[in-house]
Amino acid sequence: MNAEDVEAAIEAGIEDAEATVTTPRAPDPDHEDQHFAAVVVSPAFEGKSLVQQHQLVYDAVGDAMTREVHALEIKTYTPEEYEEYSDGA
């Protein structure tokens, strides 16, 4: 599984989601596990706790979390939160 596969899974699994997934460190060619970082923006996060938002992302990635993805760093935003975040960056 690569970053594009993780992005596609998140976007397919969360309504109106826009995901950007990167690999924050170089993969170890001797191991199959992968470390990813995801920034996910979706109106589906509105009114949900941070734990609930992250659970939506984990659910979207599904079984790959236990087989192909070793670690997934997650940042979640509603569109409004992301606009505020982007303006301050």
LOPADO-62458 format. One record per atom (N, C-alpha, C): x, y, z; residue number from 0; atom name. Coordinates in steps of 0.2 Angstrom, whole numbers, always signed. Each point is the difference from the previous one (the first is absolute). Example, Ala and Ser with C-alpha at 12.3 -4.5 7.8 and 13.67 -1.06 7.14 Angstrom:
# LOPADO-62458
u: +66; v: -28; w: +39; i: 0; at: N
u: -4; v: +6; w: +0; i: 0; at: CA
u: +4; v: +6; w: +0; i: 0; at: C
u: -2; v: +5; w: -4; i: 1; at: N
u: +4; v: +6; w: +1; i: 1; at: CA
u: -4; v: +5; w: +3; i: 1; at: C
END
This chain:
# LOPADO-62458
u: +4; v: -6; w: +0; i: 0; at: N
u: -4; v: +6; w: +0; i: 0; at: CA
u: +4; v: +6; w: +0; i: 0; at: C
u: -1; v: +5; w: -4; i: 1; at: N
u: +4; v: +6; w: -1; i: 1; at: CA
u: -5; v: +6; w: +3; i: 1; at: C
u: +3; v: +6; w: +0; i: 2; at: N
u: -3; v: +6; w: +2; i: 2; at: CA
u: -7; v: +1; w: -4; i: 2; at: C
u: +1; v: -1; w: -7; i: 3; at: N
u: -6; v: +1; w: -4; i: 3; at: CA
u: -6; v: -5; w: +2; i: 3; at: C
u: +2; v: -6; w: +2; i: 4; at: N
u: -5; v: -5; w: +1; i: 4; at: CA
u: -4; v: +2; w: +7; i: 4; at: C
u: +4; v: +3; w: +5; i: 5; at: N
u: -2; v: +2; w: +6; i: 5; at: CA
u: -5; v: +6; w: -1; i: 5; at: C
u: +2; v: +4; w: -4; i: 6; at: N
u: -4; v: +6; w: -2; i: 6; at: CA
u: -7; v: -2; w: -3; i: 6; at: C
u: +1; v: -5; w: -5; i: 7; at: N
u: -6; v: -2; w: -3; i: 7; at: CA
u: -5; v: -3; w: +5; i: 7; at: C
u: +3; v: -4; w: +4; i: 8; at: N
u: -5; v: -4; w: +5; i: 8; at: CA
u: -3; v: +5; w: +5; i: 8; at: C
u: +4; v: +5; w: +2; i: 9; at: N
u: -3; v: +5; w: +5; i: 9; at: CA
u: -6; v: +4; w: -4; i: 9; at: C
u: +2; v: +2; w: -6; i: 10; at: N
u: -5; v: +4; w: -4; i: 10; at: CA
u: -6; v: -4; w: -2; i: 10; at: C
u: +0; v: -6; w: -1; i: 11; at: N
u: -5; v: -5; w: -1; i: 11; at: CA
u: -4; v: -1; w: +6; i: 11; at: C
u: +3; v: +0; w: +6; i: 12; at: N
u: -3; v: -2; w: +6; i: 12; at: CA
u: -4; v: +5; w: +4; i: 12; at: C
u: +2; v: +6; w: -2; i: 13; at: N
u: -3; v: +6; w: +4; i: 13; at: CA
u: -3; v: +5; w: -5; i: 13; at: C
u: -6; v: +2; w: +1; i: 14; at: N
u: -4; v: +4; w: -4; i: 14; at: CA
u: +4; v: +7; w: -1; i: 14; at: C
u: +0; v: +2; w: -6; i: 15; at: N
u: +3; v: +6; w: -2; i: 15; at: CA
u: +7; v: +1; w: +3; i: 15; at: C
u: +4; v: -5; w: +1; i: 16; at: N
u: +7; v: +1; w: +3; i: 16; at: CA
u: +5; v: +2; w: -6; i: 16; at: C
u: +4; v: +4; w: +2; i: 17; at: N
u: +6; v: +1; w: -4; i: 17; at: CA
u: +6; v: -2; w: +5; i: 17; at: C
u: +4; v: -4; w: -3; i: 18; at: N
u: +6; v: -3; w: +4; i: 18; at: CA
u: +6; v: +1; w: -3; i: 18; at: C
u: +5; v: +2; w: +3; i: 19; at: N
u: +7; v: +1; w: -2; i: 19; at: CA
u: +4; v: -5; w: +4; i: 19; at: C
u: +3; v: -5; w: -3; i: 20; at: N
u: +4; v: -5; w: +4; i: 20; at: CA
u: +7; v: +0; w: -2; i: 20; at: C
u: +5; v: +1; w: +4; i: 21; at: N
u: +7; v: +0; w: -1; i: 21; at: CA
u: +3; v: -6; w: +4; i: 21; at: C
u: +7; v: -1; w: -2; i: 22; at: N
u: +4; v: -5; w: +4; i: 22; at: CA
u: +5; v: +4; w: +3; i: 22; at: C
u: -1; v: +2; w: +7; i: 23; at: N
u: +5; v: +4; w: +4; i: 23; at: CA
u: +7; v: -2; w: +1; i: 23; at: C
u: +1; v: -7; w: -2; i: 24; at: N
u: +7; v: -2; w: +1; i: 24; at: CA
u: +0; v: -6; w: -6; i: 24; at: C
u: +6; v: -1; w: -2; i: 25; at: N
u: +2; v: -4; w: -5; i: 25; at: CA
u: -2; v: -7; w: +2; i: 25; at: C
u: -3; v: -4; w: -4; i: 26; at: N
u: -2; v: -7; w: +1; i: 26; at: CA
u: +6; v: -4; w: +1; i: 26; at: C
u: +0; v: -5; w: +5; i: 27; at: N
u: +5; v: -5; w: +0; i: 27; at: CA
u: -1; v: -6; w: -5; i: 27; at: C
u: +5; v: +0; w: -4; i: 28; at: N
u: -2; v: -6; w: -6; i: 28; at: CA
u: +0; v: -7; w: +3; i: 28; at: C
u: +3; v: -1; w: +6; i: 29; at: N
u: +0; v: -6; w: +3; i: 29; at: CA
u: -6; v: -2; w: +4; i: 29; at: C
u: -5; v: +5; w: +1; i: 30; at: N
u: -6; v: -1; w: +3; i: 30; at: CA
u: -6; v: +2; w: -4; i: 30; at: C
u: -6; v: -3; w: +1; i: 31; at: N
u: -6; v: +1; w: -4; i: 31; at: CA
u: -4; v: +6; w: +3; i: 31; at: C
u: +2; v: +1; w: +6; i: 32; at: N
u: -5; v: +5; w: +3; i: 32; at: CA
u: +2; v: +7; w: -2; i: 32; at: C
u: -5; v: +4; w: +0; i: 33; at: N
u: +0; v: +7; w: -3; i: 33; at: CA
u: -2; v: +5; w: +5; i: 33; at: C
u: +3; v: +6; w: +1; i: 34; at: N
u: -2; v: +5; w: +4; i: 34; at: CA
u: -3; v: +6; w: -5; i: 34; at: C
u: -6; v: +2; w: +2; i: 35; at: N
u: -3; v: +5; w: -4; i: 35; at: CA
u: -2; v: +6; w: +4; i: 35; at: C
u: -1; v: +6; w: -3; i: 36; at: N
u: -3; v: +6; w: +4; i: 36; at: CA
u: -5; v: +2; w: -5; i: 36; at: C
u: -6; v: +1; w: +3; i: 37; at: N
u: -6; v: +2; w: -4; i: 37; at: CA
u: -3; v: +7; w: +3; i: 37; at: C
u: -2; v: +4; w: -4; i: 38; at: N
u: -4; v: +6; w: +1; i: 38; at: CA
u: -6; v: -1; w: -3; i: 38; at: C
u: -6; v: +0; w: +4; i: 39; at: N
u: -6; v: -1; w: -3; i: 39; at: CA
u: -5; v: +5; w: +1; i: 39; at: C
u: -3; v: +3; w: -5; i: 40; at: N
u: -5; v: +5; w: +1; i: 40; at: CA
u: -7; v: -2; w: -2; i: 40; at: C
u: -5; v: +0; w: +4; i: 41; at: N
u: -7; v: -2; w: -2; i: 41; at: CA
u: -5; v: +3; w: +5; i: 41; at: C
u: -6; v: +2; w: -3; i: 42; at: N
u: -5; v: +2; w: +4; i: 42; at: CA
u: -3; v: -6; w: +4; i: 42; at: C
u: +2; v: -6; w: -1; i: 43; at: N
u: -3; v: -5; w: +4; i: 43; at: CA
u: +3; v: +0; w: +7; i: 43; at: C
u: +6; v: +4; w: +1; i: 44; at: N
u: +3; v: +1; w: +7; i: 44; at: CA
u: -4; v: +5; w: +4; i: 44; at: C
u: -5; v: +4; w: -2; i: 45; at: N
u: -3; v: +5; w: +3; i: 45; at: CA
u: -4; v: -3; w: +6; i: 45; at: C
u: +1; v: +2; w: +6; i: 46; at: N
u: -3; v: -2; w: +6; i: 46; at: CA
u: +3; v: -6; w: +3; i: 46; at: C
u: +5; v: -3; w: -3; i: 47; at: N
u: +3; v: -6; w: +3; i: 47; at: CA
u: +6; v: +2; w: +4; i: 47; at: C
u: +1; v: -4; w: +5; i: 48; at: N
u: +6; v: +0; w: +4; i: 48; at: CA
u: +6; v: -2; w: -4; i: 48; at: C
u: +6; v: +2; w: +2; i: 49; at: N
u: +6; v: -2; w: -4; i: 49; at: CA
u: +1; v: -7; w: +0; i: 49; at: C
u: -2; v: -4; w: +5; i: 50; at: N
u: +1; v: -7; w: +0; i: 50; at: CA
u: -5; v: -3; w: -5; i: 50; at: C
u: -6; v: +3; w: +0; i: 51; at: N
u: -5; v: -2; w: -5; i: 51; at: CA
u: +2; v: +1; w: -7; i: 51; at: C
u: +3; v: +6; w: -1; i: 52; at: N
u: +3; v: +2; w: -7; i: 52; at: CA
u: +5; v: -5; w: -2; i: 52; at: C
u: +5; v: -2; w: +4; i: 53; at: N
u: +5; v: -4; w: -1; i: 53; at: CA
u: -2; v: -7; w: -1; i: 53; at: C
u: -6; v: -2; w: +3; i: 54; at: N
u: -3; v: -7; w: -1; i: 54; at: CA
u: -3; v: -1; w: -7; i: 54; at: C
u: -3; v: +6; w: -2; i: 55; at: N
u: -2; v: +0; w: -7; i: 55; at: CA
u: +6; v: -2; w: -5; i: 55; at: C
u: +5; v: +3; w: +1; i: 56; at: N
u: +6; v: -1; w: -4; i: 56; at: CA
u: +2; v: -7; w: +0; i: 56; at: C
u: +1; v: -2; w: +6; i: 57; at: N
u: +2; v: -7; w: +1; i: 57; at: CA
u: -5; v: -5; w: -3; i: 57; at: C
u: -6; v: +1; w: +1; i: 58; at: N
u: -5; v: -4; w: -4; i: 58; at: CA
u: +0; v: +0; w: -7; i: 58; at: C
u: +2; v: +6; w: -3; i: 59; at: N
u: +0; v: +1; w: -7; i: 59; at: CA
u: +6; v: -4; w: -3; i: 59; at: C
u: +6; v: +0; w: +4; i: 60; at: N
u: +6; v: -4; w: -2; i: 60; at: CA
u: -1; v: -8; w: +1; i: 60; at: C
u: -4; v: -1; w: +4; i: 61; at: N
u: -3; v: -7; w: +1; i: 61; at: CA
u: +6; v: -5; w: +2; i: 61; at: C
u: -1; v: -6; w: -3; i: 62; at: N
u: +5; v: -6; w: +2; i: 62; at: CA
u: +7; v: +2; w: -1; i: 62; at: C
u: +1; v: +5; w: -5; i: 63; at: N
u: +7; v: +1; w: -2; i: 63; at: CA
u: +4; v: +3; w: +7; i: 63; at: C
u: -4; v: +3; w: +5; i: 64; at: N
u: +3; v: +2; w: +6; i: 64; at: CA
u: +4; v: -6; w: +3; i: 64; at: C
u: -3; v: -6; w: +0; i: 65; at: N
u: +3; v: -5; w: +3; i: 65; at: CA
u: +5; v: -4; w: -4; i: 65; at: C
u: +0; v: +1; w: -6; i: 66; at: N
u: +4; v: -4; w: -5; i: 66; at: CA
u: +6; v: +4; w: -3; i: 66; at: C
u: -2; v: +6; w: -3; i: 67; at: N
u: +4; v: +3; w: -5; i: 67; at: CA
u: +3; v: +7; w: +3; i: 67; at: C
u: -4; v: +3; w: +5; i: 68; at: N
u: +2; v: +6; w: +2; i: 68; at: CA
u: +2; v: -1; w: +8; i: 68; at: C
u: +7; v: +2; w: +1; i: 69; at: N
u: +2; v: -1; w: +6; i: 69; at: CA
u: -2; v: +6; w: +5; i: 69; at: C
u: +0; v: +6; w: -3; i: 70; at: N
u: -1; v: +6; w: +4; i: 70; at: CA
u: -4; v: +5; w: -4; i: 70; at: C
u: -5; v: +4; w: +3; i: 71; at: N
u: -3; v: +5; w: -4; i: 71; at: CA
u: -1; v: +6; w: +4; i: 71; at: C
u: +4; v: +5; w: -1; i: 72; at: N
u: -1; v: +6; w: +4; i: 72; at: CA
u: -6; v: +4; w: -4; i: 72; at: C
u: -4; v: +2; w: +4; i: 73; at: N
u: -6; v: +3; w: -2; i: 73; at: CA
u: -1; v: +7; w: +2; i: 73; at: C
u: -2; v: +5; w: -4; i: 74; at: N
u: -3; v: +7; w: +1; i: 74; at: CA
u: -6; v: +0; w: -3; i: 74; at: C
u: -5; v: +2; w: +3; i: 75; at: N
u: -7; v: +1; w: -3; i: 75; at: CA
u: -3; v: +7; w: +1; i: 75; at: C
u: -3; v: +2; w: -5; i: 76; at: N
u: -3; v: +7; w: +1; i: 76; at: CA
u: -7; v: +0; w: -4; i: 76; at: C
u: -5; v: +4; w: +3; i: 77; at: N
u: -5; v: +1; w: -4; i: 77; at: CA
u: +2; v: +5; w: -6; i: 77; at: C
u: -4; v: +2; w: -5; i: 78; at: N
u: +2; v: +4; w: -5; i: 78; at: CA
u: +2; v: +7; w: +3; i: 78; at: C
u: -5; v: +2; w: +5; i: 79; at: N
u: +1; v: +7; w: +3; i: 79; at: CA
u: +7; v: +0; w: +4; i: 79; at: C
u: +1; v: -5; w: +4; i: 80; at: N
u: +6; v: -1; w: +4; i: 80; at: CA
u: +6; v: +1; w: -4; i: 80; at: C
u: +0; v: -4; w: -6; i: 81; at: N
u: +6; v: +0; w: -5; i: 81; at: CA
u: +1; v: +7; w: -3; i: 81; at: C
u: -6; v: +3; w: -1; i: 82; at: N
u: +1; v: +7; w: -3; i: 82; at: CA
u: +4; v: +4; w: +5; i: 82; at: C
u: -2; v: +0; w: +6; i: 83; at: N
u: +3; v: +4; w: +6; i: 83; at: CA
u: +7; v: -2; w: +0; i: 83; at: C
u: +2; v: -7; w: +0; i: 84; at: N
u: +6; v: -2; w: +1; i: 84; at: CA
u: +5; v: +2; w: -6; i: 84; at: C
u: -3; v: +0; w: -6; i: 85; at: N
u: +4; v: +2; w: -6; i: 85; at: CA
u: +1; v: +7; w: +0; i: 85; at: C
u: -4; v: +4; w: +3; i: 86; at: N
u: +1; v: +7; w: +0; i: 86; at: CA
u: +5; v: +2; w: +5; i: 86; at: C
u: +1; v: -4; w: +5; i: 87; at: N
u: +5; v: +2; w: +5; i: 87; at: CA
u: +7; v: -3; w: -1; i: 87; at: C
u: +0; v: -4; w: -5; i: 88; at: N
u: +7; v: -4; w: -2; i: 88; at: CA
u: +4; v: +5; w: -4; i: 88; at: C
END
